[in-house]
Amino acid sequence: MINTIFKPKDSRIWRWKFRLQPGDTRIEDVSLGTSDKQVAEKNRAELLRQREHERAGFIPPKAARDAAQRSLSEHLVEFLGDMRRRGKSDKYLANLQHRCGTLIADCGWALPKDATADSFQRWRQEHQDLAPKTANDYLEAARCLFNWMQKNGRVGSNPLFCVEKVQTLGRETRQRRAFSDEEMRRLLDIAGDYRAVYLTAAHTGLRRSEIAALKWSDLVLDAVTPFVQVRASTTKNDKPAAMRLHPEVAAALAALKGNAGNEQEPVFKRVPRIERFKRDLKKAGITYQDAKGHFADFHSLRKTFGTNLAKAGVPSRIAMALMRHSDRRLMDKIYTDENLLGTWSAFDLLPAFNQPASQIASQILVAGGQNVSLPVTTGGGSEVAKTLVNTGESHVLTLPVTMGQNAGNGGSGGDRTRNLCRDRAAL
C-alpha cells in the first residue's frame, strides 16, 4: 500500500501519491490543490474516505458524481458525437437526436437522475396514438443513450433496463398485402421509367431508402452471378448486405446504366413517392386499399419478395437472412401474405380414413384429381434418370422418383409396379 503526500521541487502545490489495494497495478498521483500542508492532509483524508466509500459501494464513482451534475442534454450531444465518430449514418443520428430529445423535454429529464422507468412508462401511456413499433423505437433510442453513459461511468445503471417493449405482432397500424404475379406484371407494364425500381424492390426486398441510396459502384453486373453490395451506412440495421440479382433485374439495370461513366452517381435518379406510386397503381388497375383494409404501398414490394420466398419453399431461416431480419417471426407474421400461398392445396395431402387403401390408391392415380405425384420406379441399366415433377402449384409436394432395380421391386430383367396396398400397410 502506498499513501503519501509530497511537494514536487518545481511546484508549491502538495500532491497525493497512492495505491490503496495490494491488487492495484497502477500508482495514482493527484493534486491536493493547496500549498498548506495541514490543508493538504485534510484534503487527502477526504479523498481517501471517498475512495473507500466508492469501493464499498456507498457512493457512486467520482465520474458518475460529476456527470450527475451535468444536464442530460449535454450528455446527449456528446453521445451523438461519439456515434458519429463510430461511423453511424446521418439518418440514424437524426432519429436518435429526435427521439431522445423528445423524451428529455416531455418527461422532464433535466439531469440523469430524473430519468426513471416510471416516468417513461407514464409518457408512453399518455401517447397511445403512437404505433407500437414507434413507441419501441423511442424506448430503444433512450436505452442506447443510457447504455453509453453506463459504459463510460456516467451513470451506475440504465434506468430503462427493465422496461418491456410493446407487443407489435398483429398490432400494426397499417397492414400491408403482397402483390400477386398478375398485379406485378400489370404494374411493370405501365411503370415506364420506374420499371427498374419496382423490379429491384420486388426481387431483392430492399427498402425504399436503401434503393434510393444505391450507387453504380454498389452493383456488379458483369459477374457470372450479378449482385448488389448494399453499404452498411444505408441499411436499417447498419450492416452491409450482398444481394444476388434476379436475371430480369440485372438486365433492367444494365439497360439503365448504358454508358454511365461515373460510378458514384445514384443508380436511380428518382424513386417514386407515395403519390406517384398511387397513380401507377390506378393506371395498372390495382386497388390501393382492399376490402380487408390492407394496403398496397411501396413497402408492399418488400412483402411481395418475402411472400414469393415462402411460395417457392425457401426455408424460413434462409428467407430471414435474405430479408435481413433479426427475428424469424417478422418473416412469418408480417412479411408473408398467406392469402397468396395457396394454402388449400395442402388439403390434397390428407388421408381419407373411411376408405380402404386400394380405393385411395385408385383415386390418387386419377390424373386430374391430385396435386401430388406418386413414386415411380423404372428399370434402367445405364439410362439417364429423369425426375417427374408436377406442373401445378404444389411442386414442393412432389414425392421422390425411385430409379433402378436396386431401389425398386423389379427383378433382374425388367420393371415391377409397386404394391401400393402393401406399402401403405407398412407405413
C-alpha positions, 0 to 999 in steps of 0.5 A, a space after each residue: 500500500 502506498 499513501 503519501 503526500 509530497 511537494 514536487 521541487 518545481 511546484 508549491 502545490 502538495 500532491 497525493 501519491 497512492 495505491 490503496 489495494 495490494 491488487 492495484 497495478 497502477 500508482 495514482 498521483 493527484 493534486 491536493 490543490 493547496 500549498 498548506 500542508 495541514 490543508 493538504 492532509 485534510 484534503 487527502 483524508 477526504 479523498 481517501 474516505 471517498 475512495 473507500 466509500 466508492 469501493 464499498 459501494 456507498 457512493 457512486 464513482 467520482 465520474 458518475 458524481 460529476 456527470 450527475 451534475 451535468 444536464 442530460 442534454 449535454 450528455 446527449 450531444 456528446 453521445 451523438 458525437 461519439 456515434 458519429 465518430 463510430 461511423 453511424 449514418 446521418 439518418 440514424 443520428 437524426 432519429 436518435 437526436 429526435 427521439 431522445 430529445 423528445 423524451 428529455 423535454 416531455 418527461 422532464 429529464 433535466 439531469 440523469 437522475 430524473 430519468 426513471 422507468 416510471 416516468 417513461 412508462 407514464 409518457 408512453 401511456 399518455 401517447 397511445 396514438 403512437 404505433 407500437 413499433 414507434 413507441 419501441 423505437 423511442 424506448 430503444 433510442 433512450 436505452 442506447 443513450 443510457 447504455 453509453 453513459 453506463 459504459 463510460 461511468 456516467 451513470 451506475 445503471 440504465 434506468 430503462 433496463 427493465 422496461 418491456 417493449 410493446 407487443 407489435 405482432 398483429 398490432 400494426 397500424 397499417 397492414 400491408 398485402 403482397 402483390 400477386 404475379 398478375 398485379 406485378 406484371 400489370 404494374 411493370 407494364 405501365 411503370 415506364 421509367 420506374 420499371 427498374 425500381 419496382 423490379 429491384 424492390 420486388 426481387 431483392 426486398 430492399 427498402 425504399 431508402 436503401 434503393 434510393 441510396 444505391 450507387 453504380 459502384 454498389 452493383 456488379 453486373 458483369 459477374 457470372 452471378 450479378 449482385 448488389 453490395 448494399 453499404 452498411 451506412 444505408 441499411 436499417 440495421 447498419 450492416 452491409 448486405 450482398 444481394 444476388 440479382 434476379 436475371 430480369 433485374 440485372 438486365 433492367 439495370 444494365 439497360 439503365 446504366 448504358 454508358 454511365 461513366 461515373 460510378 458514384 452517381 445514384 443508380 436511380 435518379 428518382 424513386 417514386 413517392 407515395 403519390 406517384 406510386 398511387 397513380 401507377 397503381 390506378 393506371 395498372 388497375 390495382 386497388 390501393 386499399 382492399 376490402 380487408 383494409 390492407 394496403 398496397 404501398 411501396 413497402 408492399 414490394 418488400 412483402 411481395 419478395 418475402 411472400 414469393 420466398 415462402 411460395 417457392 419453399 425457401 426455408 424460413 431461416 434462409 428467407 430471414 437472412 435474405 430479408 435481413 431480419 433479426 427475428 424469424 417471426 417478422 418473416 412469418 407474421 408480417 412479411 408473408 401474405 398467406 392469402 397468396 400461398 395457396 394454402 388449400 392445396 395442402 388439403 390434397 395431402 390428407 388421408 381419407 380414413 373411411 376408405 380402404 387403401 386400394 380405393 385411395 390408391 385408385 383415386 390418387 392415380 386419377 390424373 386430374 384429381 391430385 396435386 401430388 405425384 406418386 413414386 415411380 420406379 423404372 428399370 434402367 441399366 445405364 439410362 439417364 434418370 429423369 425426375 417427374 415433377 408436377 406442373 401445378 402449384 404444389 411442386 414442393 409436394 412432389 414425392 421422390 422418383 425411385 430409379 433402378 432395380 436396386 431401389 425398386 421391386 423389379 427383378 433382374 430383367 425388367 420393371 415391377 409396379 409397386 404394391 401400393 396396398 402393401 406399402 401403405 400397410 407398412 407405413 
